[in-house]
């Protein structure tokens, strides 16, 4: 399975793995799965850091590499469908992750229930 982790899941993987249930841990650790971190999540972290909402005292790209996460860039094709997505979710970062999951046929690992309203697979 190909899995895109939501930003909060990435943070949990780094600092609060106890928040991940056994199913999620299994999927993240399974060698049969490809796990992706989006450039969108890195942008979200850095934006929130720059406005003082969260403290990021690590390099998120370096940590993702150390954790074996594949990095996923954001493309024009993914951006194009943002205009067609219903406004069930108004967070622009989450909408971009939803678009990526739909275009790339990735399951999203998230705790955000608003993702369930979209045509994407949720873990």
C-alpha positions in Angstrom: 0.0 0.0 0.0 1.1 3.6 -0.7 0.5 5.9 2.3 0.6 9.6 2.6 0.9 10.7 6.3 -0.9 13.8 7.4 1.3 16.5 9.1 0.1 15.6 12.6 0.8 11.9 12.0 4.4 12.8 11.0 4.8 14.8 14.3 3.3 11.9 16.3 5.8 9.5 14.6 8.6 11.8 15.8 7.6 12.6 19.3 4.4 10.8 20.4 4.3 7.3 18.8 2.1 6.2 21.6 -0.7 8.2 19.9 -0.5 5.8 16.9 -2.7 2.7 17.3 -1.3 -0.8 16.5 -2.9 -0.9 13.0 -1.2 2.4 12.1 2.1 1.3 13.5 1.9 -1.9 11.6 1.2 -0.1 8.3 4.0 2.5 8.9 6.5 -0.2 9.7 5.5 -2.8 7.1 8.2 -3.2 4.4 5.4 -3.9 1.9 4.2 -0.3 2.2 5.6 2.9 0.8 5.2 5.8 3.2 5.3 9.4 1.9 5.6 12.8 3.5 4.4 15.6 1.3 6.3 18.9 0.7 3.0 20.4 1.8 3.4 19.1 5.3 6.9 20.5 5.5 5.6 23.8 4.3 2.8 23.7 6.9 5.3 23.0 9.7 7.7 25.8 8.6 4.8 28.3 8.2 3.4 27.5 11.7 7.0 27.7 13.1 7.5 31.1 11.5 4.4 32.6 13.1 5.2 31.1 16.5 2.3 28.5 16.5 4.7 25.6 17.0 8.5 25.2 17.7 10.4 23.2 15.1 13.9 22.5 16.4 14.8 19.9 13.8 15.1 19.7 10.1 11.9 18.0 8.9 13.4 16.9 5.6 16.4 15.3 7.3 14.2 13.5 9.9 11.9 12.2 7.2 14.9 10.8 5.4 16.2 9.2 8.6 12.7 7.6 9.1 12.7 6.2 5.6 9.8 8.4 4.4 9.6 9.1 0.7 9.2 12.8 0.0 6.4 13.9 -2.3 6.5 17.1 -4.3 3.3 19.1 -5.1 2.5 19.2 -8.8 0.5 21.4 -11.1 -1.9 18.5 -11.7 -2.6 18.2 -8.0 -3.1 22.0 -7.7 -5.5 22.0 -10.6 -8.1 19.9 -8.9 -8.2 22.1 -5.8 -10.8 24.3 -7.6 -13.1 21.3 -8.0 -12.9 19.9 -4.5 -16.0 20.6 -2.4 -15.3 22.9 0.6 -15.9 20.3 3.3 -12.5 21.2 4.6 -11.2 24.7 4.5 -7.6 24.2 5.7 -5.5 24.8 2.5 -2.8 22.4 3.6 -5.2 19.6 4.2 -7.0 20.3 0.9 -3.6 20.0 -0.9 -2.9 16.7 0.8 -6.4 15.4 -0.2 -5.6 16.4 -3.8 -2.3 14.6 -3.7 -3.9 11.4 -2.4 -6.6 11.5 -5.1 -4.2 12.2 -8.0 -1.5 9.7 -6.8 -4.0 7.1 -5.5 -2.5 7.2 -2.0 -4.2 6.3 1.3 -4.0 9.1 3.8 -3.2 8.4 7.4 -5.0 11.1 9.5 -7.2 11.6 12.5 -9.0 14.5 10.8 -12.6 13.3 10.3 -13.2 15.9 7.6 -11.1 13.9 5.2 -13.8 11.2 5.2 -16.0 13.4 3.1 -13.7 13.2 0.2 -13.0 10.4 -2.3 -9.8 9.2 -0.8 -8.9 6.2 1.3 -8.3 6.9 5.0 -6.2 4.9 7.5 
